[in-house]
């Protein structure tokens, strides 16, 4: 992998992580859910890049787990918030 491509990808992931954190700390519930979903994608992408760069095989499995648990957590959180809003 080209060194400059790796640096650009890391810079883009860091920028995305900061925007996801900023979005997660807004007051609306929808912003929190969007920020959480974006952060899951950023972390999983970062782990896949580290896996390819250093040759650590199990990081791809961890990234897949994060990509599955991110939307499941979002759906569970939205169902929980819906039950609170109805009462």
BELMOLIN-V936793 format. One record per residue. N is the residue number from 1. RES is the residue in one small letter. OMEGA is omega in whole degrees, -180 to 180 (NA if undefined). Layout:
# BELMOLIN-V936793
n	res	omega
N	RES	OMEGA
N	RES	OMEGA
This chain:
# BELMOLIN-V936793
n	res	omega
1	x	-180
2	x	-176
3	x	-179
4	x	176
5	x	178
6	x	179
7	x	179
8	x	179
9	x	178
10	x	178
11	x	179
12	x	179
13	x	178
14	x	178
15	x	178
16	x	179
17	x	178
18	x	178
19	x	177
20	x	177
21	x	178
22	x	179
23	x	-179
24	x	-178
25	x	173
26	x	-174
27	x	-175
28	x	-179
29	x	-179
30	x	178
31	x	178
32	x	-180
33	x	178
34	x	178
35	x	178
36	x	178
37	x	178
38	x	180
39	x	177
40	x	179
41	x	180
42	x	-179
43	x	179
44	x	178
45	x	178
46	x	179
47	x	178
48	x	178
49	x	177
50	x	179
51	x	180
52	x	-176
53	x	-177
54	x	178
55	x	179
56	x	-171
57	x	-172
58	x	178
59	x	176
60	x	177
61	x	177
62	x	178
63	x	177
64	x	177
65	x	178
66	x	180
67	x	177
68	x	-177
69	x	179
70	x	178
71	x	178
72	x	177
73	x	178
74	x	179
75	x	179
76	x	180
77	x	180
78	x	176
79	x	179
80	x	-180
81	x	178
82	x	179
83	x	178
84	x	-179
85	x	-177
86	x	-177
87	x	NA
